[in-house]
Amino acid sequence: MATNHEDAAVELHEEFSERVPNKHHDVAGGFIQEPDDAASLSAEKADLETGHPTADGGEPSAHERATLRRVGESLPASAFLIAFVELTERFTYYGAQGLFQNYISHDKHGADGAPGLGMGHQAATGLNLFFQWFCYVTPILGAIVSDQYLGKYKTILIFCAVYWVGLVFLWVTSLPSVRDVAGLPGYIVAIIIIGFGTGGIKSNIAPLIADQYQRRRMALRTEPTGERVIIDPAITYQRIYMIFYWCINIGALSLMATPFMELYKGFWTAFLMCFCMFNLGIFVLVIRRKSYIIRPPQGSIITDALKAVGMMIVGRSTDAPKNAWRIAHGKSSVPWDDHFVDELKRALRACKVFLFYPIFWVCYGQFSSNFVTQAEQMQGHGMPNDFMQNFDSLSILVFTPILDRVLYPVLRKCGIELRPIARITIGFWLAALCLAYAAIVQHLIYSAGPCYSFPRDPDNCAAAVGPDGKIVSNNVHIAVQTPAYVFIGLAEIFISVTGLEYAYTKAPPTMKSFVQSIYLFTNAFGSAISEGLVPVSKNPKFVWMYTGVSVSSAIAGCVCYALFRHYDAQEEDMYDLDRDEPELEIGNEAQALQAAKEKRADGQ
């Protein structure tokens, strides 16, 4: 038994290393299991002798797993309904939040665009980052309510109502007749209420969409061409979250409309449109409530998990919460089974991977704050500076289907599987490339007139004020910023989508929302780090700020890969923990509750 933290780590590594005895590095990352030639030949010989290979729908043999191509399945209709609800929520969130930088910083009298709250760039960045931070702290509350008390669907409904109230505050206090008096306090109240609402939705809607897919084991299928393939749930979950993220970014295209509404009609019109779209999502969520597979709450499950983690720490062993270990050490028994502890250990491994995510979120957070300011420092030629954010979403919409339908299948045919840790590492490196490019663009801005290192700053550059009394930008075309958004979009596909997938597939079935909230909480840490960068988020320091963040992301990717690449070899073993979970039916919450009770009773 492990007697200290180092022994526990060795014990944990050996536990899985034993399951992958023949392993080597692959170009996709981590270890892959090298096919056991003797075992494969034995299985092949058995198939040939009996003349009965595994029938369609059956679980593949070891030989079939090693030789047949793996594919995903189509998504159930209920998954697309949930994706649409998320689309409307993200339409609302991005359509409004994308304007906050300008809404807070713009002059009250419209000297630099649509009239805003007149608080300046640094105040805008600080408040914007606070809002992003708060939106990723509150998912923990939503997860606790869901996993212990109400379940995902009911929790989403309640937090939708909270979100709705916040949107009303935002819209009403942005009206020209009340903005000068109520604009700032109304904005602060609104972002706090919206933060609670979106947080409660975030931690539940991502696991709810994956709950709609119920296959637990691999199965064989014969394609119309006669090719035999393996249906792999892991590939389907990857596809689910790629489609989910694709829908998120369709919603994010609200930024193609709201900046023009801001520019020509004022902020209040854009906030009103977001409010109307949100109501459409609530309508679909309610009207199709009988179409969803709903997993019921499990009472004290989070409390049990925290107790088990405490036992691991006190006992200095990851097996300390198991009854066999406790009996051997003269400890009292526990109400859960060993399977629950194994699931919890798997979730803790995922949480270790998430420790590096705050660095990525610092990179990601730039596109809705400092990148907006950077775009404003260039010649827009009629393009609103906050419109450029749409190229992030557009790149995701273009490259997601290319990766899902072209690149990944081609790599699988070549025997290369881009497993989660490899994809996460690529995401870090792409984020580093994005920030490096942003530093180059900022250098170009500082090298161009009329104000060089102090663009749009009348206090340091008299030429910043044009003949018509309006602020003018440096002579760099806004289009040069486009590749930065493309790079961050590609990074999101690799790292953010994989994070959603990893949080769901590594969490115990009864703690999906809670582990998802832990993943989302890493974004809050990223926003907190970004808050620390606010003092250097100003001219003429932007170049070095972008460079520092870029280097940090590149290093984070390298360290993450070095520490966790062996997890890629353990994917199938970790998926096998869920193989005996009961398959639930649409709209049958009673069945789900009974199945959960029976499982817990068996464990006791």
Buried (B, 14 or more C-beta within 10 A) or exposed (E): EBEEEEEBEEBBEEBBBEBBEEBEEBEBBBBBBEBBEEBBEEBBEEBEEEEEBBEEEEEBBBBBBBBBBBBBBEBBEBBBBBBBBBBBBBBBBBBBBBBBBBBBBBBEEEBBBBBBBBBEBBBBBBBBBBBBBBBBBBBBBBBBBBBBEBBBBBBBBBBBEBBBBBBEBBBBBBBEEEBEEBBBEBBBBBBBBBBBBBBBBBBBBBBBBBBBBBEBBBBBBEEEEEEBBBBBBBBBBBBBBBBBBBBBBBBBBBBBBBBBBBBEEBBBBBBBBBBEBBEBBBEBBEEBBEBBBBBBBBBEBBEBBEBBBEBBEEBBBBBBBBBEBBEEEEBEEBEBBBBBBBBBBBBBBBBEBBBBBBBBBBBBBBBBBBBBBBBBBBBBEEBBBBBBBBBBBBBBBEBBEEBBEEEBBEBBEEEBBBBBBBBBBBBBBBBBBBBBBBBBBBBBBBEBEBBBBBBBBBEEBEEBBEEEEEBBBBBBEBBBBBBBBBBBBBBBBBBBBBBBBBBBBBBBBBBBBBBBBBBBBBBBBBBBBBBEBBEEBBBBBBBEBBBBBBEBBBBBBBBBBEBBBBBBBBBBBBBEBBEEBBEBEBBEBEBBBEBBEEBBEEBE
